[in-house]
Amino acid sequence: MVRGAYIQRATADRMSVDAALKRYLEEIVPTKRPTSQIADLKRARILTKHLGKYSLAALTPKVVAKFRDTRLAGEDRKDDEGQPA
C-alpha cells in the first residue's frame, strides 16, 4: 500500500525487462520509421544485456543508477583486460 491505495504488482513481478522489451520490439517498433527502428533495436540490446534479468517490480532507482554510472564510465565497453572493445 502506498498512500492508502492498493497497487497490484503481480504482473510486474512476473514480467522481466527482457520480456517487456521483446514485446515492445515486436508490437511497437515495426510501426516506426526505419531509422527509429534501428535506434530502438540498439537501445533494447544494451538494456537487455544489463537489465534484462530484472523483473519490472525489482527495477529500482538504485539499479537504474548503477546501469547509468556503468554506461557513463564506459566500463561496459571494455573487455576482460580493461581494453576498449
Rosetta blueprint (number, residue, H / E / L):
1 M L
2 V E
3 R L
4 G L
5 A E
6 Y L
7 I L
8 Q L
9 R L
10 A H
11 T H
12 A H
13 D H
14 R H
15 M L
16 S E
17 V H
18 D H
19 A H
20 A H
21 L H
22 K H
23 R H
24 Y H
25 L H
26 E H
27 E H
28 I L
29 V H
30 P H
31 T H
32 K L
33 R L
34 P H
35 T H
36 S H
37 Q H
38 I H
39 A H
40 D H
41 L H
42 K H
43 R H
44 A H
45 R H
46 I H
47 L H
48 T H
49 K H
50 H H
51 L H
52 G L
53 K L
54 Y L
55 S E
56 L L
57 A L
58 A L
59 L L
60 T L
61 P H
62 K H
63 V H
64 V H
65 A H
66 K H
67 F H
68 R H
69 D H
70 T H
71 R H
72 L H
73 A H
74 G L
75 E H
76 D H
77 R H
78 K E
79 D L
80 D L
81 E L
82 G L
83 Q L
84 P E
85 A L
